[in-house]
Protein backbone atom coordinates (compact mmCIF):
# COMPACT_ATOMS: atom_id res chain seq x y z
CA UNK A 1 0.00 0.00 0.00
CA UNK A 2 1.30 3.45 -0.93
CA UNK A 3 2.23 5.54 2.09
CA UNK A 4 0.29 8.66 2.94
CA UNK A 5 2.03 11.72 1.51
CA UNK A 6 2.57 14.79 3.67
CA UNK A 7 2.57 18.45 2.64
CA UNK A 8 3.71 21.19 5.00
CA UNK A 9 1.57 24.27 4.31
CA UNK A 10 3.31 27.49 5.38
CA UNK A 11 0.58 30.14 5.51
CA UNK A 12 -1.22 32.59 7.76
CA UNK A 13 -4.33 31.54 9.68
CA UNK A 14 -7.49 33.65 9.48
CA UNK A 15 -10.03 32.42 12.02
CA UNK A 16 -12.95 33.73 9.92
CA UNK A 17 -12.91 34.35 6.16
CA UNK A 18 -11.79 31.40 4.05
CA UNK A 19 -8.26 31.72 2.67
CA UNK A 20 -4.72 30.43 3.18
CA UNK A 21 -4.59 27.54 5.64
CA UNK A 22 -8.37 27.32 6.13
CA UNK A 23 -8.61 26.41 2.44
CA UNK A 24 -5.34 24.51 2.01
CA UNK A 25 -5.95 22.20 4.97
CA UNK A 26 -9.42 20.89 3.99
CA UNK A 27 -8.71 20.67 0.24
CA UNK A 28 -5.35 18.92 0.51
CA UNK A 29 -6.60 16.58 3.23
CA UNK A 30 -9.74 15.68 1.26
CA UNK A 31 -7.50 14.73 -1.67
CA UNK A 32 -5.82 12.04 0.41
CA UNK A 33 -2.71 13.95 1.45
CA UNK A 34 -1.77 14.73 5.04
CA UNK A 35 -1.61 18.51 5.45
CA UNK A 36 0.64 19.58 8.29
CA UNK A 37 0.85 23.31 8.93
CA UNK A 38 3.42 25.92 9.88
CA UNK A 39 1.37 29.06 10.64
CA UNK A 40 3.09 32.37 9.95
CA UNK A 41 0.55 34.64 11.67
CA UNK A 42 -2.84 34.47 13.36
CA UNK A 43 -5.67 36.84 12.45
CA UNK A 44 -9.23 37.04 13.74
CA UNK A 45 -10.33 37.58 10.11
CA UNK A 46 -8.51 38.14 6.85
CA UNK A 47 -7.86 41.76 5.89
CA UNK A 48 -10.13 42.00 2.85
CA UNK A 49 -13.36 43.75 3.74
CA UNK A 50 -13.10 43.35 7.51
CA UNK A 51 -12.08 46.05 9.99
CA UNK A 52 -10.73 45.96 13.55
CA UNK A 53 -9.23 42.51 13.00
CA UNK A 54 -6.55 41.20 15.34
CA UNK A 55 -3.09 40.16 14.16
CA UNK A 56 -0.37 38.12 15.84
CA UNK A 57 3.02 37.57 14.16
CA UNK A 58 4.14 33.99 14.82
CA UNK A 59 7.74 34.32 13.59
CA UNK A 60 9.27 33.45 16.97
CA UNK A 61 6.96 30.48 17.42
CA UNK A 62 7.70 29.24 13.89
CA UNK A 63 11.34 28.68 14.83
CA UNK A 64 10.35 26.59 17.86
CA UNK A 65 7.87 24.57 15.80
CA UNK A 66 10.45 23.83 13.09
CA UNK A 67 13.04 22.73 15.65
CA UNK A 68 10.50 20.31 17.08
CA UNK A 69 9.64 19.06 13.58
CA UNK A 70 13.35 18.43 12.97
CA UNK A 71 13.62 16.38 16.16
CA UNK A 72 10.75 14.17 14.92
CA UNK A 73 12.55 13.38 11.63
CA UNK A 74 9.34 14.13 9.75
CA UNK A 75 9.12 12.81 6.20
CA UNK A 76 7.84 15.82 4.23
CA UNK A 77 6.91 15.11 0.61
CA UNK A 78 5.99 18.67 -0.25
CA UNK A 79 6.29 22.24 1.00
CA UNK A 80 3.60 24.76 0.06
CA UNK A 81 4.27 28.42 0.82
CA UNK A 82 1.75 31.23 0.50
CA UNK A 83 1.39 34.64 2.15
CA UNK A 84 4.47 35.54 4.20
CA UNK A 85 4.29 38.66 6.33
CA UNK A 86 7.71 40.24 5.80
CA UNK A 87 11.18 39.82 4.32
CA UNK A 88 12.48 38.13 7.45
CA UNK A 89 9.80 35.45 7.15
CA UNK A 90 10.87 34.78 3.57
CA UNK A 91 14.46 34.30 4.75
CA UNK A 92 13.31 32.08 7.62
CA UNK A 93 11.13 29.91 5.38
CA UNK A 94 14.01 29.34 2.97
CA UNK A 95 16.11 28.13 5.91
CA UNK A 96 13.27 25.98 7.30
CA UNK A 97 12.79 24.23 3.96
CA UNK A 98 16.53 23.53 3.74
CA UNK A 99 16.44 22.11 7.26
CA UNK A 100 13.40 19.86 6.81
CA UNK A 101 13.42 18.76 3.16
CA UNK A 102 14.63 15.43 1.85
CA UNK A 103 15.98 14.60 -1.61
CA UNK A 104 12.48 13.87 -2.95
CA UNK A 105 10.60 16.81 -1.43
CA UNK A 106 8.67 18.95 -3.91
CA UNK A 107 8.60 22.68 -3.20
CA UNK A 108 5.49 24.61 -4.27
CA UNK A 109 5.57 28.41 -4.03
CA UNK A 110 2.60 30.70 -4.47
CA UNK A 111 4.38 34.10 -4.30
CA UNK A 112 1.44 35.95 -2.76
CA UNK A 113 2.28 39.66 -2.79
CA UNK A 114 0.35 41.56 -5.47
CA UNK A 115 -2.62 41.73 -7.84
CA UNK A 116 -4.13 44.05 -10.47
CA UNK A 117 -0.74 45.60 -11.22
CA UNK A 118 -0.01 46.64 -7.62
CA UNK A 119 1.82 45.27 -4.61
CA UNK A 120 -0.28 44.63 -1.53
CA UNK A 121 -0.09 47.50 0.97
CA UNK A 122 2.19 45.63 3.39
CA UNK A 123 4.92 45.05 0.78
CA UNK A 124 7.45 47.00 -1.28
CA UNK A 125 9.88 46.17 -4.09
CA UNK A 126 12.46 44.91 -1.60
CA UNK A 127 9.97 42.25 -0.57
CA UNK A 128 9.39 41.30 -4.21
CA UNK A 129 13.13 40.99 -4.80
CA UNK A 130 13.52 38.74 -1.75
CA UNK A 131 10.60 36.59 -2.94
CA UNK A 132 12.71 35.75 -6.00
CA UNK A 133 15.12 33.89 -3.68
CA UNK A 134 12.30 31.64 -2.47
CA UNK A 135 10.94 31.14 -5.99
CA UNK A 136 14.37 29.96 -7.15
CA UNK A 137 14.18 27.10 -4.65
CA UNK A 138 10.77 25.99 -5.93
CA UNK A 139 9.94 23.13 -8.26
CA UNK A 140 6.46 24.53 -8.98
CA UNK A 141 5.46 28.21 -8.88
CA UNK A 142 1.92 29.60 -9.13
CA UNK A 143 1.97 33.42 -9.57
CA UNK A 144 -0.66 35.71 -11.00
CA UNK A 145 0.31 38.16 -13.75
CA UNK A 146 1.28 40.98 -11.37
CA UNK A 147 3.46 38.69 -9.29
CA UNK A 148 5.03 37.21 -12.43
CA UNK A 149 6.05 40.67 -13.67
CA UNK A 150 7.50 41.57 -10.27
CA UNK A 151 9.51 38.33 -10.15
CA UNK A 152 10.93 39.09 -13.59
CA UNK A 153 11.47 42.77 -12.70
CA UNK A 154 9.57 43.91 -15.78
CA UNK A 155 6.72 46.44 -16.13
CA UNK A 156 3.20 45.16 -15.61
CA UNK A 157 1.83 43.99 -18.94
CA UNK A 158 -0.53 46.51 -20.50
CA UNK A 159 -4.00 45.13 -21.16
CA UNK A 160 -3.65 45.63 -24.91
CA UNK A 161 -0.76 43.13 -24.77
CA UNK A 162 -2.73 40.40 -23.02
CA UNK A 163 -2.41 37.57 -25.51
CA UNK A 164 -1.33 33.96 -25.34
CA UNK A 165 2.08 34.52 -26.94
CA UNK A 166 3.04 37.21 -24.42
CA UNK A 167 1.83 35.11 -21.52
CA UNK A 168 3.79 32.12 -22.80
CA UNK A 169 6.89 34.30 -22.98
CA UNK A 170 6.40 35.31 -19.34
CA UNK A 171 6.00 31.76 -18.01
CA UNK A 172 8.97 30.59 -20.08
CA UNK A 173 11.15 33.32 -18.55
CA UNK A 174 9.90 32.42 -15.08
CA UNK A 175 10.88 28.80 -15.63
CA UNK A 176 14.43 29.95 -16.33
CA UNK A 177 14.82 31.79 -13.03
CA UNK A 178 16.23 28.55 -11.63
CA UNK A 179 17.15 25.03 -12.69
CA UNK A 180 14.89 23.80 -9.86
CA UNK A 181 11.71 25.08 -11.50
CA UNK A 182 9.91 22.35 -13.46
CA UNK A 183 6.39 23.77 -13.69
CA UNK A 184 5.05 27.31 -13.90
CA UNK A 185 1.32 27.99 -13.55
CA UNK A 186 0.17 31.53 -14.35
CA UNK A 187 -3.25 32.26 -12.83
CA UNK A 188 -5.83 34.90 -13.68
CA UNK A 189 -5.02 34.90 -17.40
CA UNK A 190 -7.50 36.92 -19.47
CA UNK A 191 -7.30 36.54 -23.23
CA UNK A 192 -10.95 36.50 -24.33
CA UNK A 193 -13.64 38.82 -23.01
CA UNK A 194 -15.73 37.14 -20.33
CA UNK A 195 -13.20 34.34 -19.83
CA UNK A 196 -10.46 33.72 -17.27
CA UNK A 197 -7.84 31.03 -17.46
CA UNK A 198 -4.70 29.33 -16.24
CA UNK A 199 -1.58 28.88 -18.34
CA UNK A 200 0.74 26.03 -17.37
CA UNK A 201 4.24 25.28 -18.60
CA UNK A 202 6.04 21.97 -18.10
CA UNK A 203 9.73 22.76 -18.61
CA UNK A 204 10.80 19.11 -18.64
CA UNK A 205 8.56 18.40 -21.65
CA UNK A 206 8.61 21.95 -23.05
CA UNK A 207 4.81 21.86 -23.15
CA UNK A 208 2.29 24.63 -22.56
CA UNK A 209 -1.31 24.05 -21.56
CA UNK A 210 -4.05 26.67 -21.36
CA UNK A 211 -7.47 26.15 -19.82
CA UNK A 212 -10.19 28.70 -19.19
CA UNK A 213 -13.66 29.14 -17.81
CA UNK A 214 -16.31 31.85 -17.68
CA UNK A 215 -15.42 34.89 -15.58
CA UNK A 216 -17.96 35.89 -12.94
CA UNK A 217 -17.97 39.58 -12.02
CA UNK A 218 -17.02 40.46 -8.44
CA UNK A 219 -14.09 40.08 -6.09
CA UNK A 220 -14.07 36.69 -4.41
CA UNK A 221 -11.58 36.53 -1.59
CA UNK A 222 -9.43 33.42 -1.25
CA UNK A 223 -9.92 32.05 -4.76
CA UNK A 224 -6.19 32.28 -5.50
CA UNK A 225 -5.42 30.14 -2.46
CA UNK A 226 -8.17 27.72 -3.43
CA UNK A 227 -6.78 27.39 -6.96
CA UNK A 228 -3.21 26.83 -5.77
CA UNK A 229 -4.26 24.29 -3.13
CA UNK A 230 -6.30 22.41 -5.73
CA UNK A 231 -3.56 22.35 -8.36
CA UNK A 232 -1.02 21.15 -5.80
CA UNK A 233 -3.40 18.41 -4.63
CA UNK A 234 -3.84 17.20 -8.21
CA UNK A 235 -0.12 17.22 -8.98
CA UNK A 236 0.68 15.35 -5.76
CA UNK A 237 -1.85 12.71 -6.84
CA UNK A 238 0.03 12.21 -10.11
CA UNK A 239 -2.28 14.10 -12.47
CA UNK A 240 -0.86 15.82 -15.52
CA UNK A 241 -0.36 19.57 -15.44
CA UNK A 242 -3.17 20.03 -17.96
CA UNK A 243 -5.72 18.01 -15.97
CA UNK A 244 -4.55 19.61 -12.71
CA UNK A 245 -5.25 23.07 -14.08
CA UNK A 246 -8.55 22.09 -15.73
CA UNK A 247 -10.07 20.37 -12.70
CA UNK A 248 -8.85 23.10 -10.37
CA UNK A 249 -10.19 26.05 -12.35
CA UNK A 250 -13.53 24.24 -12.72
CA UNK A 251 -13.59 23.69 -8.95
CA UNK A 252 -12.96 27.37 -8.26
CA UNK A 253 -15.55 28.47 -10.85
CA UNK A 254 -18.22 26.17 -9.43
CA UNK A 255 -17.42 27.35 -5.89
CA UNK A 256 -17.86 30.97 -6.96
CA UNK A 257 -21.09 30.12 -8.77
CA UNK A 258 -22.44 28.41 -5.66
CA UNK A 259 -21.54 31.48 -3.57
CA UNK A 260 -23.38 33.79 -5.96
CA UNK A 261 -26.43 31.51 -6.02
CA UNK A 262 -26.53 31.52 -2.22
CA UNK A 263 -26.25 35.33 -2.14
CA UNK A 264 -23.49 35.05 0.47
CA UNK A 265 -21.37 37.98 1.64
CA UNK A 266 -18.32 37.53 -0.58
CA UNK A 267 -15.82 38.62 2.05
CA UNK A 268 -16.40 35.40 3.98
CA UNK A 269 -15.01 33.37 1.09
CA UNK A 270 -16.47 31.01 -1.50
CA UNK A 271 -18.58 27.93 -0.83
CA UNK A 272 -15.98 25.39 -1.91
CA UNK A 273 -17.25 22.88 0.65
CA UNK A 274 -20.33 22.20 -1.49
CA UNK A 275 -18.28 21.58 -4.63
CA UNK A 276 -15.36 19.59 -3.27
CA UNK A 277 -17.05 16.22 -3.85
CA UNK A 278 -17.21 16.80 -7.62
CA UNK A 279 -13.58 17.92 -7.59
CA UNK A 280 -12.58 14.73 -5.81
CA UNK A 281 -14.59 12.63 -8.28
CA UNK A 282 -12.54 14.09 -11.12
CA UNK A 283 -9.26 13.31 -9.37
CA UNK A 284 -10.36 9.82 -8.42
CA UNK A 285 -11.53 9.14 -11.96
CA UNK A 286 -8.02 9.81 -13.31
CA UNK A 287 -6.30 7.81 -10.57
CA UNK A 288 -8.56 4.81 -11.29
CA UNK A 289 -8.05 4.91 -15.07
Residue pairs with C-beta under 8 A, 6 or more apart in sequence:
4 32
4 33
4 34
5 32
5 33
5 34
5 77
5 78
5 236
6 33
6 34
6 35
6 36
6 74
6 75
6 76
6 77
6 78
7 28
7 33
7 34
7 35
7 36
7 76
7 77
7 78
7 79
7 80
7 108
7 232
7 236
8 36
8 37
8 38
8 69
8 76
8 78
8 79
8 80
8 100
9 21
9 24
9 25
9 28
9 35
9 36
9 37
9 38
9 80
9 82
10 37
10 38
10 40
10 79
10 80
10 81
10 82
10 84
10 93
10 96
11 20
11 21
11 24
11 37
11 39
11 40
11 80
11 81
11 82
11 83
11 225
12 20
12 21
12 39
12 40
12 41
12 42
12 43
12 82
12 83
12 85
13 20
13 21
13 22
13 37
13 39
13 41
13 42
13 43
14 20
14 22
14 43
14 44
14 45
14 46
15 42
15 43
15 44
15 45
16 44
16 45
16 46
16 50
16 268
17 45
17 46
17 48
17 49
17 50
17 221
17 222
17 267
17 268
17 269
18 221
18 222
18 226
18 268
18 269
18 270
18 272
19 46
19 221
19 222
19 225
19 269
20 46
20 82
20 83
20 222
20 225
21 37
21 39
22 269
23 222
23 225
23 226
23 229
23 269
23 272
24 35
24 37
24 80
24 82
24 225
24 228
24 229
25 35
25 37
26 273
26 276
27 226
27 229
27 230
27 233
27 272
27 276
28 35
28 80
28 229
28 232
28 233
28 236
29 35
30 276
30 280
31 233
31 234
31 236
31 237
31 280
31 283
32 237
33 77
33 78
33 233
33 236
33 237
36 74
36 76
38 62
38 65
38 66
38 69
38 96
39 58
39 62
40 57
40 58
40 59
40 62
40 83
40 84
40 85
40 89
41 55
41 56
41 57
41 58
41 85
42 54
42 55
42 56
42 58
43 53
43 54
43 55
43 56
44 53
44 54
45 53
46 53
46 221
46 222
47 53
48 219
48 221
48 267
49 221
49 266
49 267
50 267
57 85
59 85
59 88
59 89
59 92
62 89
62 92
62 96
63 92
66 96
66 99
66 100
69 100
70 99
70 100
74 100
75 102
76 100
76 101
76 102
76 105
77 104
77 105
77 106
77 236
78 105
78 106
78 107
78 108
78 232
78 236
79 97
79 100
79 101
79 105
79 106
79 107
79 108
80 108
80 110
80 228
80 229
80 232
81 93
81 107
81 108
81 109
81 110
81 134
82 110
82 112
82 225
82 228
83 112
84 90
84 93
84 112
85 122
86 122
86 127
87 126
87 127
87 130
90 127
90 130
90 131
90 133
90 134
91 130
91 133
93 134
94 133
94 134
94 137
97 105
97 107
97 137
101 107
106 139
106 140
106 235
106 236
107 137
107 138
107 139
107 140
107 180
108 138
108 139
108 140
108 141
108 142
108 228
108 232
109 134
109 135
109 137
109 138
109 140
109 141
109 142
110 141
110 142
110 143
110 224
110 225
110 228
111 131
111 134
111 135
111 141
111 143
111 147
111 151
112 147
112 224
112 225
113 119
113 120
113 123
113 127
113 128
113 131
113 147
113 150
114 120
114 123
114 128
114 144
114 146
114 147
114 150
115 144
115 146
115 147
115 188
115 224
116 146
117 146
117 156
118 146
119 125
119 127
119 128
119 146
119 150
125 150
128 150
128 151
129 153
131 150
131 151
132 151
132 177
135 141
135 151
135 174
135 177
135 178
135 181
136 177
136 178
136 180
136 181
137 178
137 180
138 178
138 180
138 181
139 180
139 181
139 182
139 183
140 181
140 182
140 183
140 184
140 185
140 232
140 235
141 174
141 181
141 183
141 184
141 185
142 185
142 187
142 227
142 228
142 231
142 232
143 151
143 174
143 184
143 186
143 187
144 186
144 187
144 188
144 224
145 156
145 157
145 167
145 170
145 186
145 188
145 189
146 156
148 170
148 171
148 174
148 186
149 155
149 156
149 157
149 170
151 174
151 177
152 170
152 173
152 174
152 177
157 166
157 170
162 189
162 190
162 191
163 191
164 191
164 199
164 210
167 186
167 189
167 191
167 199
168 199
168 201
168 208
170 186
171 184
171 186
171 199
171 200
171 201
171 208
172 201
174 181
174 184
174 186
174 201
175 181
175 182
175 184
175 201
175 203
181 203
182 202
182 203
182 204
183 200
183 201
183 202
183 203
183 235
183 241
184 200
184 201
184 203
185 198
185 199
185 200
185 201
185 231
185 241
185 245
186 198
186 199
186 200
187 198
187 224
187 227
187 228
188 196
188 224
189 196
189 197
189 198
189 199
189 210
189 212
190 196
190 197
190 215
191 197
191 212
192 212
194 214
194 215
195 212
195 213
195 214
195 215
196 212
196 213
196 214
196 215
197 210
197 211
197 212
197 213
197 249
198 210
198 211
198 212
198 227
198 231
198 245
198 248
198 249
199 208
199 209
199 210
200 208
200 209
200 210
200 211
200 241
200 242
200 244
200 245
201 207
201 208
201 209
202 208
202 209
202 241
207 241
209 241
209 242
209 245
211 242
211 245
211 246
211 249
212 249
213 249
213 250
213 253
214 253
216 253
216 256
216 257
216 260
218 256
218 260
218 266
219 266
220 256
220 259
220 266
220 269
220 270
221 266
221 267
221 268
221 269
222 269
222 270
223 252
223 255
223 256
223 270
226 251
226 252
226 255
226 270
226 272
227 248
227 249
227 252
230 244
230 247
230 248
230 251
230 252
230 279
231 244
231 245
231 248
233 283
234 243
234 244
234 247
234 248
234 283
235 241
235 244
237 283
237 286
237 287
238 287
239 247
239 283
239 286
243 286
247 279
247 282
247 283
248 279
250 279
250 282
251 272
251 275
251 276
251 278
251 279
252 270
252 272
254 275
254 278
255 270
255 271
255 272
255 274
255 275
256 270
258 270
258 271
258 274
258 275
259 266
259 269
259 270
259 271
262 271
264 271
